[in-house]
Amino acid sequence: MEFLYEYGLFLAKAVTILLSVLAVITMVLMSAIKQKSDKGELSLTHVSEELTALKHDLKQELLTKKQFKAYEKQLKADEKAKEKQDEVKQATVFVIDFKGSIDANEVSSLREEITAILTIAEADDEVIVNVESGGGMVHGYGLAASQLDRLRQANIKFSVCIDKVAASGGYMMACVANKIYAAPFAIVGSIGVVAQLPNFHRLLQKHDIDYEQHTAGDFKRTLTLFGQNTQEGRDKFQQELEETHVLFKSFVGQYRPEMDIAKVATGEHWYGQQAIELGLIDAISTSDDVLLNLAKEHRVIKVKYQIKKKLSDKLAHGVSLSVSSIVNRLMEINRPS
């Protein structure tokens, strides 16, 4: 019996040690997997090849056997002609999609996409950025616009396409482009600054709840949610908004000097058909038509960098997109019925 007791005790210790080692190994592996997933990955989609395959499938469905046979014969002849011209490099059009939320969190992926393009793009290549955003935080969209400016600094021609909305911070990004396309009813402009917040001071006072806020510096805080706001604080807050608006107008004017900035920087937004008359955009077109035309002479590749997010990040991003969607809808309240 004593032998069995000692053997059982030894076995329990061995199992405990084994489980502890396995737990440590599991934690190390999980940490490595987490670090790897946080890094994200870059994917390339050959849009030109997809369009060619689509055209081939449609021809096969719509043409007679004789017509399709003749089409394939001509296609092979064209491919042989291209092979003989291998020394002539076909220019590439890189495509980026930017669908921005209020905090412009998507700038993390944009940075990676721009960097990837800059490492490989040549003088004849172009970049198309599809922007969809109703704007948001100044610093977030300021950084997003600066990322696009890297293309201009590298002398790489790039255009922005607006299919739905590029307003406020979204337009701050768009104006950096060499050329701006917009769909006829895309929302453009809103060159202004807005800030609003509720104040619960009287509600707290009604229920005998004190709120204290201590600061060092006269304007460390101007307006507050829970304290009693002063006129001096309101004036300072308004002054800061005006200063931000001046910077916004100066930024837009730097890239589109021919535009009457005083006329368009009123905070209003316009549809594409109106925006072209005001100089906010350069041409009326959807992103689909722009890419189809470019694909005739260029190789078109979509670049996408995707960060694998945690569940909490996905939920936060979803809330941000929902709020952005509400803002965009509010901007469309005067659309035709």
Rosetta blueprint (number, residue, H / E / L):
1 M L
2 E H
3 F H
4 L H
5 Y H
6 E H
7 Y H
8 G H
9 L H
10 F H
11 L H
12 A H
13 K H
14 A H
15 V H
16 T H
17 I H
18 L H
19 L H
20 S H
21 V H
22 L H
23 A H
24 V H
25 I H
26 T H
27 M H
28 V H
29 L H
30 M H
31 S H
32 A H
33 I H
34 K H
35 Q H
36 K H
37 S H
38 D H
39 K H
40 G L
41 E E
42 L E
43 S E
44 L E
45 T E
46 H E
47 V H
48 S H
49 E H
50 E H
51 L H
52 T H
53 A H
54 L H
55 K H
56 H H
57 D H
58 L H
59 K H
60 Q H
61 E H
62 L H
63 L L
64 T L
65 K H
66 K H
67 Q H
68 F H
69 K H
70 A H
71 Y H
72 E H
73 K H
74 Q H
75 L H
76 K H
77 A H
78 D H
79 E H
80 K H
81 A H
82 K H
83 E H
84 K H
85 Q L
86 D L
87 E L
88 V L
89 K L
90 Q L
91 A L
92 T E
93 V E
94 F E
95 V E
96 I E
97 D E
98 F E
99 K E
100 G L
101 S L
102 I L
103 D L
104 A L
105 N L
106 E L
107 V H
108 S H
109 S H
110 L H
111 R H
112 E H
113 E H
114 I H
115 T H
116 A H
117 I H
118 L H
119 T H
120 I H
121 A L
122 E L
123 A L
124 D L
125 D L
126 E E
127 V E
128 I E
129 V E
130 N E
131 V E
132 E E
133 S E
134 G L
135 G L
136 G L
137 M L
138 V H
139 H H
140 G H
141 Y H
142 G H
143 L H
144 A H
145 A H
146 S H
147 Q H
148 L H
149 D H
150 R H
151 L H
152 R H
153 Q H
154 A L
155 N L
156 I L
157 K E
158 F E
159 S E
160 V E
161 C E
162 I E
163 D L
164 K L
165 V E
166 A E
167 A E
168 S L
169 G H
170 G H
171 Y H
172 M H
173 M H
174 A H
175 C L
176 V L
177 A L
178 N L
179 K E
180 I E
181 Y E
182 A E
183 A L
184 P L
185 F L
186 A L
187 I E
188 V E
189 G E
190 S L
191 I L
192 G L
193 V L
194 V L
195 A L
196 Q L
197 L L
198 P L
199 N L
200 F L
201 H H
202 R H
203 L H
204 L H
205 Q H
206 K H
207 H L
208 D L
209 I L
210 D L
211 Y L
212 E L
213 Q L
214 H L
215 T L
216 A L
217 G L
218 D L
219 F L
220 K L
221 R L
222 T L
223 L L
224 T L
225 L L
226 F L
227 G L
228 Q L
229 N L
230 T L
231 Q H
232 E H
233 G H
234 R H
235 D H
236 K H
237 F H
238 Q H
239 Q H
240 E H
241 L H
242 E H
243 E H
244 T H
245 H H
246 V H
247 L H
248 F H
249 K H
250 S H
251 F H
252 V H
253 G H
254 Q H
255 Y H
256 R L
257 P L
258 E L
259 M L
260 D L
261 I H
262 A H
263 K H
264 V H
265 A L
266 T L
267 G L
268 E L
269 H E
270 W E
271 Y E
272 G H
273 Q H
274 Q H
275 A H
276 I H
277 E H
278 L H
279 G L
280 L L
281 I L
282 D L
283 A E
284 I E
285 S L
286 T L
287 S H
288 D H
289 D H
290 V H
291 L H
292 L H
293 N H
294 L H
295 A H
296 K L
297 E L
298 H L
299 R E
300 V E
301 I E
302 K E
303 V E
304 K E
305 Y E
306 Q E
307 I L
308 K L
309 K L
310 K L
311 L H
312 S H
313 D H
314 K H
315 L H
316 A H
317 H H
318 G H
319 V H
320 S H
321 L H
322 S H
323 V H
324 S H
325 S H
326 I H
327 V H
328 N H
329 R H
330 L H
331 M H
332 E L
333 I L
334 N L
335 R L
336 P L
337 S L
